[in-house]
């Protein structure tokens, strides 16, 4: 792809680094920005820069937040003895959109995947175990995708906390095996949370 401007080429190259954005789509987006009022483009650049420099991760659940604790964790109307374990922030958003869950979350930041070099120590697992050890957690819902990596991660966490007085459950398998939560429709995901099953039963299936 030939460019008449090095500035344009640099912008397209940076834009094409985003997932799902090829060079042609990146060029279309950049040209669209050039057609917009300069102030609008500068506002976008400022918003991205501020987000990147100022955004935080909740010290309790590892969700994205503007403050040390996220809005979900500080909400007095949430059930703090019920924890839903998810892979990443997109899953929190997906479950929140169902309006079917009123507990708190714990974001692992990924799934155990030896093939990709991701082990338990690379994930936010120990902080979850620490919460369970404190004795305030009554139930943990495993809400990872129905993949081999998801099942491996669920089982690893289960083994770490099985000696504590905490109920473990998993979302029901209304979600197709191999699917990620963020791509599941809200009704199916909501029902999967409500109709969760004891984790021990899922091990036998």
N, C-alpha and C positions, 0 to 999 in steps of 0.2 A: 504494500500500500504506500503510494507516494504522497508526501505532504508538501504543501507550499510554504509551510511555516514550522519552524522547529518548536515553537511554543505550543502550537496545536498538536504536533506529534507527541510532545512530552505529556500533555494533558490526556490525550487518547491512551497512551501507554499506561498511565497511572489509573485511569478509569477502567481499563481492561483487566486490571488486577482483581477486580471484584468478582465474586463467584457468579457464574452464569452470564457474564458480560464478555462477549468477544470483541474483536477490534472494530467490526462494522457497527455493532450496537454502541460501543464506546464513542465512536465518531459521531453517530447520530445524537447521542446525549450531549456531547461537548458542543456541537454546532447549535443545539437547542439552547444551551446555556448562553452562547454568544448572541443569540437572538433576543434573549430576555433582557430587561433593564439591568444595568450593571449592579444596582443596589441589591437586586434579588440574588444574583450570583454571589455577591460579597456576603450577604446574610447566610447563604448556604455554607460558604466556606467558614464563616465565623462559628456557625452552629456545630459543624463537624469538628473544628479545632477545639472549641470549648468542651464538647462532649469527650473528646479524646484525652484532654488534659485534666478535666475536673471530675469525671465520672468515678464512682467508687464501687466496691463490692461489699455487700452487707456482711458485717463481722459475724453475724449469727448464721445466716442461711446461704451466703455467697451469691445472692441475687444481685443484679445491678441496682445501684441506688445513688441518690444525690447526697446522702448522709451516711454516717457510720452504720445505721440500722435502716433497713428498707421500710417502706410504708406498710407492707404486709406484716412484718414482724412486730411493729409497734402498734398495730391495730388491736385495741382491747376487745373487739368483738370476735377475734379469731380464737380457735381452740388450740392453745399452745402445747397441749399434750398429744396432739395428733400431727405427725410429720409425714409429708409426701416427698419421697426421694425421686428426683428427676435428673436427667442427664445434663441439660443446660437451660439457659434462660428462656429459650424459645418454648420449652415445654411448660414452664411456669405460665407464660402468656396463654398458651393453648388451653391449659386447665382452668385458668382464671376466666377465660371466655365462656366456659360452660356454666359458671355460677353454681356449680355442684359441690364445691369443696370449700370448707370454712376453717381448715386447719392451717398449719404453716408448711413451709417447704424446706428442702435441703438440696442445693444444687451441687452435684458431684463435679461438674466440669468435664465430663466425658464418661467413657466406659472402659473397663479393663479389656485390653486388646494386645496380647503379647506380639502379634504379627506387626502391629504398628508401634511397638515399643512403649505401650502405655500400661504401667503396672499400678497396683493399689496406692503406692506412694506418690504417684503423680495426680491423684484425685483427692477430693475433699471427703475422704472416708473417715479418717481418724477423728475429725471434729464431730462427725455424726456419732461415732462410738462414744466420744466423751459426753455428748448430750445424754445418751442412753445411760451411761454410768452414773450420771447425776440423779437419776431416778424420777425425773419429771415427765418423761415420755411414756405414754400408755400404749400407743400404737404407731407402727411405721408402715406406710403403704409404699410398696415398690412400684414405681410408675415409669420404668425404663421401657424402651421399645422391645418388641418381641423378636429379638435377634439373638444369635449365639453369644455375642458380647454382652448384651443386656442381661441374659440369663446367668452368665458367668459372674457378672458384677453383683446381681441380686444374691446369688448363692454365697459369694465371698462375704458380703456384708452380713448376711444371715448367720454365717458361722461365727462372725465376730461378736454378735450380740445375742446368740441363742441361750446363753446362760443367765441372761437378765430377765427381769419380769416385764417383758414388753411383748405385745401382740404384733405379729408380722403378717401382712396381707399383701396381695398383689392385685392389680387391676384385672378385671375379667377379660377373657380372650375374645371379646367382641371385635378387638382390633386384629387385623390380619397379621399373621406371622411375617416378620421382616419389615413391617411398617414402622415409621417413626411417628411419635405423637403429634408433631407439628402439622402433619399432613392428614390427620384423622379429623373427620367432621365433628362438630361440637356435641351433637346429640349422642353419637356413639361413644365419644370420649367421656362425656358426663355420665352415661349409664355404666361405663366400665369402672368409674370411680365409685359410684353408688353401690354397684353389685360386685365389689371386690371380694376376693376369696382368701381364706387362710393360705399363707405362703407354703406351708407344709403340703397342702393338697396339690398345689401347682407342681411340686417336685415329683409327684407320682404320675402326672399326666404326660 
